[in-house]
Amino acid sequence: MQKQRARTVLGKDAYDAIGKAANESRPKPWTPESVQFVHQGARRMLEFFFQTNVGGPVSFGFPIDWIDELKGARLADLKTARLSPSHTAIIVDGVDAFISVEGLFRDFATRSPSVKALMVHTFAATGGKTTSDAKKRASAENGRKGGRPAKKRQEHAVASGKAKR
């Protein structure tokens, strides 16, 4: 006779505690902090918020119609959208689906070159604003030397017609 294991049902407090512990140990810097369903007129989308170390959060919104698992979801269900405790999946009450955040972003990046370009531009611009002590020291040193050196434009000899024959 096989012994039955006791089933544990997690309450909201326990679920939130697990999420907090997972959130504190997240290794990926661009894991979303939160997700929110936005409904404005005919526009229905999931908006993801990423915390940056420069100037506050960055957000991306994706139309619900682009997410196959959510196309038939009811409005009341979409309003329950949230991230899993590890912030790697989207949970929507009433929808029986596992929606990977990473997979969703990868799908959108490959779906449209303009979406990929926008994502790359936004994250790169945010990262480019990051300052460090090393950058501050290098900038101060360049300033003492008269500022950033002018770029030297090299003209290609063959293209300009100045090539020696």
N, C-alpha and C positions, 0 to 999 in steps of 0.2 A: 504494500500500500504506500502510495507516494504522499509525502507530506505537502500540504498546501502552504504556500507562502502568504504571509499577511500582505494585503495590498495597502499601499499608502497613497492617500489622495492629498495632493499639495494644495494648500489654501493660497489665497492671493499674497499674504505676507511672506510665506515660504518661497513662493515663486519669485517675488520681488527680491528677496534676499539672495537667491541663486543668481538672478540677473545682475545684481549689484556686484557680487563676487566675480562673475564672468566678465563684467564690464571693466572692473579694476585690473584684470589680468589680460586684457585684449592686446595682442601683439601688433595688429595692423593699425597704422595711424589713420587710414582712410576708411575705417569702418563707420557706418552712419551712427549718429547719436540717437536719432529718432526718425520716425516716419509718421506722416499725417495724411489723411484723406482730405482732399480739397474739392469742394463742389461749388462752382460758381456758374449759374445758368446751365448751359449745355456742357460746360467744361467739367470733366470729372478726372481727377488725377491723384497719384500718390506722390507726395513730396518728401524727399529724403533730406535730412539735415546732417551736415558734417561739421564737427568742431575743428577749427584751425587755431594755430597759435598766433595768427595775425588778423586783427580786425573782425573777429566774430565768426559766426557760422557761414558756410556755403551751402546752398540748397539746389537740388535738381528735382524737377517734377516730371513724371512720366504719365501720359494718358492711360487710363484704365483700359481703353480699347486695344492698347499695345500689349497688354498682359493677358495672355490666353486664359490663365487660371481664374482671372477675375472678370472676364467679359460678361458672364451671366449673373454676377453677384448682385444681391439686393443693396439698396442704398443704406439700409440699417446695418447690414453686415459690413459694408465698406467703412463705415464710421468706426468700427472696432479695430481697424488695422493698427498693428503694433509690431515691434521687433521682438524676436525671441530673446531669451536672457543673454545669449552669446552675441546678439546683434548680427547674426549671419543669415537669418531667415525672417520672412514676413508671415505673421499670423493674422488671419482674418476669421473671426467667428462666423460659423455658418458655411464656410468654404472648406471643403475637404481637399486641401492641397498643401504641398510644401513648396514655398517659393524662395529660392536661394537669392539673396541680395547680390552676391558676386555674379551668379549666373544671369540675373536680370540686367545688371550693368554691362556684362560682356555681350549679351544678346543685343542690347541697344547700340553698343559701340560698333558691332558688326553689321547692324541693320542699316545704318545710315552714316555715310562719311561726315555729314554735317553735325550729327549728334556726337560722333567720336571727336571731331575737331573741337566742338564746344566743351566737352568734358575735359579734354587734354588742356585746352587753353585756360579754363577756369582753375583747374588744379595747379597748373604750372605757374599761373600768375600769382596765385596764393602762396605757393612755395617760394617764388622769386622774391616776395616781400619779406621773407624770413630774415632776421638779422641775428648775428652772433658776435661774440667778442672778437673772433678772428677777423670777421668782415669789418668791424668797426676799426680795429687796429690797422688793417690794410688800407682802408679809406683815409684814415688820418695820416698815414705815412705817404700815400699818394698826394694828399693835400700839401704836405710839407715840401714835396718835390715839384710842386707847381701844378698838381692836378693830374687827371688821367691823360696819358699821352694820346696824341692825335692818331687816328687810324691811318696806316699807310696803305694807300690803294695801289695794288700792283696790277698793272695793265698787262694783259697777255700779249706777247710780242706778235704772234701769228694773227690773232684776231684784230690787232690794230694796224697791221700792214707794215710794221716796223721790223719785221724779221730780216736778218741778214741772210743773203742768199749766196 
